[in-house]
Amino acid sequence: MASRLYTWGRWAVRRRGRVIAVWLVLLGVVGGLGIALHGKVTTEFSVPGIESQHAQDLLKEKFPAAAGGTARIVFAAPEGSTLTEPDVKEAIEAGLKKAAQVPGVVNVADPFTNRTVSPDVRIGYADVTFGEQAASVPQESKDALSRAVTPVEKAGLQVELGGSVMQPLTEVGGPAEIIGVALAFVILALALGSLVAAGLPLLTAAVGVAIGVLGVQFVSRFTEMTSTATVLALMIGLAVGIDYALFIIARHREQLADPDTDVEDSIARAVATAGSAVVFAGATVVIALAALAVTGIPFLTVMGLAAAATVLVAVLIAVSLVPAALGLLGERLRPRRRSPRPGRKERTPGTWGLAWGRFVTRKPLIVLLVGVIGLLALALPARDLRLGLPSNASQPTESTQHKSYHLLTEGFGPGFNAALVAVVDTGGTPAADRAGVVSGLHSALADDPGVAAVAAPATNADSTLSVIALVPTTGPDDQATTDLVHRLREQAPSIDEAGGTLYIAGATAAAIDISGKLSDALPLFIGVIVLLAMILLTVAFRSLLVPLKAVLGFLLSIAAGLGVTVWVFQNGHLNGVLGIPSAGPVTAFLPVLLIGVLFGLAMDYEVFLVSRMREHFEHTGNASEAITHGMARSGRVVSAAALIMVAVFGGFVFNHDPIIKSIGFALSFGVLVDAFVVRMTLVPAAMALLGRRAWGLPAWLDRITPDVDIEGAKLPPRPAPEAGTAQETEHEVTVR
């Protein structure tokens, strides 16, 4: 592989104008398609095959009036007054009349007729039903609904909007994300020692992210995609794009420190060595993200493939556009040679990494034990992990969705925001018995101690489908509500005996079903990515123990990352610091995403760090010296790459969307732990304990394992400098 990438790197440098032009044309074409022909994104997470989704599909087919999206208008009178006061009631009725005229609205429920007013008559709500599903309601209709209730606010009432229609779309590009990118630039400047070199990874990463994200937007025209998919592609693409360019540029700058090094040859060698590590590391990220397809959950599959495609673009840019740009910059990236200050020794590159490597390998067993015990301690809260989907309680405190949630809780109790729907299909029941079956179920539901209220059944035109709304006594994030859903579904056999079918549905039930589906898919998902990564790393390092150690370290990182995420988001610690409005279950698909993304990133650092160790071992045969050499050569770059990831992901922690906030936190903390505790500390300690055994393969496996040479052992020798070149170069560097 190194030899092929070396040849490719030289070609990219010599044809740099064409390479840059091709990427710019591709950016223009994909960008034009993504901007002009993008599709719609949704905030709903649908999963075929789960009970709640089957019920929703049944409603669309047999009872469309009950399947449309709903916006809930919540009214609150000032303290000391009520909603029934003549002027207040008149203002509410006028606002609801305007709401009924909003395009797409098929029904507006009157809070006074339907008795949806709190016992103290101070808080009430009106459900506005649209003729299409929530994801299909245009933004113009949502804006028109907000304007319709403005007169009610002018009458002195507090008016907030909730419901499935009013779920906000995920947005990025706020101050926190911009600060994260700015921090990444500062870290690049410190790591590379050059402002020009620091700007290059940001520029090439921006090209890759633009192509990836705009391409994803174009694809959303043909497949249903959540808004989270685009943000994840942006988040991952930006982080790995910067890191992959950093690996190659850092290797190039390191080689250029020798004044005899030819620029073109240095770029080609950087692509051959660091580029090989990028290709293998990128392959593990792509595999891990694409493996989300094994969960069998469409929205998660699309999310993973979108992010994987963006990472693939980042890899291609790293081995083509980056060397072309390096060729364009030429000698301007050669490090300046500075004379040491009087009385001070000249600093040797990699001093910090060398010192840390020696410290860790001096007492490797103690370091290993302390590190493992510390990570297991961080993982302890993960034992209480509960999965779910964010409710409106998790929206920003200043948002109308959050305020409507708390008004409803205040007026009607915590269970009101966890409303469930019992859907009864009586198509197989004799017509004369249908009313009795539904009535009996209504009584059984009302008798459950976990149910606070049950509405009268609503039946479709031919009486083959009935809907019964019920309110639990507990909130949507409580374990008691999950237990209630399972308990109510146990009523199904009695309905089946009468020829009907019972489904428990609603947003809360859907969140419970999705969480269960993801929990069931987790073992298979972990097995697939671990197996494929073991194969890739075995090929890369021609070793069994190195991949095994890498995977075990990754599992520790995942456990620690999940543990701290549970401690913060589920247990409610650091809520004020991180701007988390309410504690609640961890987002259902976060563990799967964390495993997929962090696995790929962990292997990035593993490949880049250990490949330098193996490179030295191949040349010297000294296993212990190879560890400290690898740390000296790669420690600074790996640390910088990890800090860049933390800065980029950390910027998303302050995003208003609760899903993006939790993903950003879990990834930033996971990367921090994996890079500095596992890769920079536990890996060299474990390698010191293994010694030469780390680089061995059984004879039979050695024969069938391809030799890909990512360390560049088979590269051609460096060209000898032409006469006068060294002196001219040194003079040029001094003048600059």
Secondary structure, DSSP 8 states (H G I E B T S, - for coil): -HHHHHHHHHHHHHTHHHHHHHHHHHHHHHHHHHHHS---EES----TTSHHHHHHHHHHHH-GGGTS-EEEEEEE--TT--TTSHHHHHHHHHHHHHHTTSTTEEEE--TTTTT-B-TTSSEEEEEEEESS-GGGS-HHHHHHHHHHTHHHHHTT-EEEEESGGG--------HHHHHHHHHHHHHHHHHHS-HHHHHHHHHHHHHHHHHHHHHHHHHTTTS-EEHHHHHHHHHHHHHHHHHHHHHHHHHHHHHHTSTT--HHHHHHHHHHHHHHHHHHHHHHHHHHHHGGGGG--HHHHHHHHHHHHHHHHHHHHHTTHHHHHHHHHGGGGS-------TTS----TTHHHHHHHHHHHHSHHHHHHHHHHHHHHHHGGGGG--EE---GGGS-TTSHHHHHHHHHHHHH-GGGGG-EEEEEE-TTS-GGGHHHHHHHHHHHHHHSTTEEEE---EE-TTSSEEEEEEEESS-TTSHHHHHHHHHHHTTHHHHHHTT-EEEEESHHHHHHHHHHHHHHHHHHHHHHHHHHHHHHHHHHHS-SHHHHHHHHHHHHHHHHHHHHHIIIIIT-TTHHHHT------EETTHHHHHHHHHHHHHHHHHHHHHHHHHHHHHHH--HHHHHHHHHHHHHHHHHHHHHHHHHHHHHGGG-SSHHHHHHHHHHHHHHHHIIIIIIIIIHHHHHHHHGGGGG---HHHHHHS----SS-TTS-------TTHHHHHHHHHHH-
